[in-house]
Amino acid sequence: MISRSSINRPLLVILATATLDAVGMGLVLPILPSLLREVSHETEVAEHFGYFLAVYALMQFVFSPILGALSDRFGRRPILLASLAGATVDYLLMTFAPTLGWLYAGRVVAGITGANMAVATAYLADISAEDERADRYGALNACFGLGFVIGPLLGGVIGAGSPRLPFAAAALFNGLNFLLALVALPESHEAERKAFTLPHLNPFRSLRWVFGVQGLFSFVLVYWILCCADQVPATIWVIYGEDRYHWDTRTVGLSFAFYGLLHSGAQAFLTGRLTQRWGNRGTLVIALLIENFGYLLMAVATQSWMPFAICVPLAIGGIATPALQAIMSNRVGEDQQGELQGTLVSLLSLASIAGPVLVTNFYEHTKPTLPGAVWIVGAFIYLLCFPILWHGRRRTKQDDGVLNEALQDPASIGEHP
């Protein structure tokens, strides 16, 4: 947990910004199907809903590294303010969208402005010492998770009157977020500004860059595996609950809220304690083991109350992400934090484009014979992390030894492969 002495105004503002950002995005989720039916005049909108999720993820994949690189060049504050202002205007336009085409256009803009989490994460790296980053990343993820608990619950209540009202509320929250950042958020990026060139507009460029950073490859690959494995609960939690446990809508909502609260609590109160005791790498391994255990439990759980209990190891396993973020953040320079965080969000978005399609298709094919098979596959994907981390640990030690030798004796640079 973040100590009281380490709390400052910029930290509080960026955490509040993440919370309001998540509330604004979560507000519209419960009513999207209803609004799609209203503007398309169709009763079956599952296909459109899937496209909506994919369009948002695609825009985040393309623009997260771009916004991150722009923040490295022009500063975090102006890019964050521009994205919040754009989101406010976009949600207002979607409130009055007369056709399906307008909604899709609005969803494209929402995906672009939603890529600002890369900038917020880079801001947090700017104002945090290396030994504080895991704890603060955990707090940021906790605030974002809390926003996603509040947003859908609030959206469901507001949307009972009209499916357009949550969009207006989302515009209000983003407007308040913009004003808060405008008044109380100073610039954090004081390091030498990195040039922004046309190649930065290529989202695949950042992937090539981040995989080429010394000592970073294995950790980025593990992060990508985590993103892929996380697509299992993110995609089929509702369907699996309805099929196997006969959950109704109310129970589904309660399960989301329960997990969200546990996840936020674990990120806020356990991340700092575990990293102080076990270090970032030790915490990462422990969290991966616990998450893997949670997936295996889900594969064999047969009673409707069991997933609520399994939410505990799943929430604790989520600590792997801030621990991994801290490891990667500590291995790049201050002038590269924006591009790194943008690339990580981009990798998550890339997994979110193909992941739901693959997961749902696999589940549909295995449901009649072994409904828990999709969770077993998710657990197997997690297991891939451990040999990669073991190999990366040996390689990182070698790289760090060469780097330290080069710093002590510049003439030795170039003598090592």
Sequence and secondary structure as in RCSB ss.txt:
>XXXX:A:sequence
MISRSSINRPLLVILATATLDAVGMGLVLPILPSLLREVSHETEVAEHFGYFLAVYALMQFVFSPILGALSDRFG
RRPILLASLAGATVDYLLMTFAPTLGWLYAGRVVAGITGANMAVATAYLADISAEDERADRYGALNACFGLGFVI
GPLLGGVIGAGSPRLPFAAAALFNGLNFLLALVALPESHEAERKAFTLPHLNPFRSLRWVFGVQGLFSFVLVYWI
LCCADQVPATIWVIYGEDRYHWDTRTVGLSFAFYGLLHSGAQAFLTGRLTQRWGNRGTLVIALLIENFGYLLMAV
ATQSWMPFAICVPLAIGGIATPALQAIMSNRVGEDQQGELQGTLVSLLSLASIAGPVLVTNFYEHTKPTLPGAVW
IVGAFIYLLCFPILWHGRRRTKQDDGVLNEALQDPASIGEHP
>XXXX:A:secstr
   GGG  HHHHHHHHHHHHHHHHHHHTGGGHHHHHHHHH  S  HHHHHHHHHHHHHHHHHHHHHHHHHHHHH 
HHHHHHHHHHHHHHHHHHHHT  SHHHHHHHHHHHHHHGGGHHHHHHHHHHTS GGGHHHHHHHHHHHHHHHHHH
HHHHHHHHTTT TTHHHHHHHHHHHHHHHHHHHH      S      GGGG HHHHHHHHHHSTTTHHHHHHHHH
HHHHTHHHHHHHHHHHHHHH   HHHHHHHHHHHHHHHHHHHHHTHHHHHHHHHHHHHHHHHHHHHHHHHHHHHH
  STTHHHHHHHHHHHHTTHHHHHHHHHHTTS GGGHHHHHHHHHHHHHHHHHHHHHHHHHHHHHHTTT TTHHH
HHHHHHHHTHHHHHHHHHHHHHHHHHHHHHHHH GGGTTS  
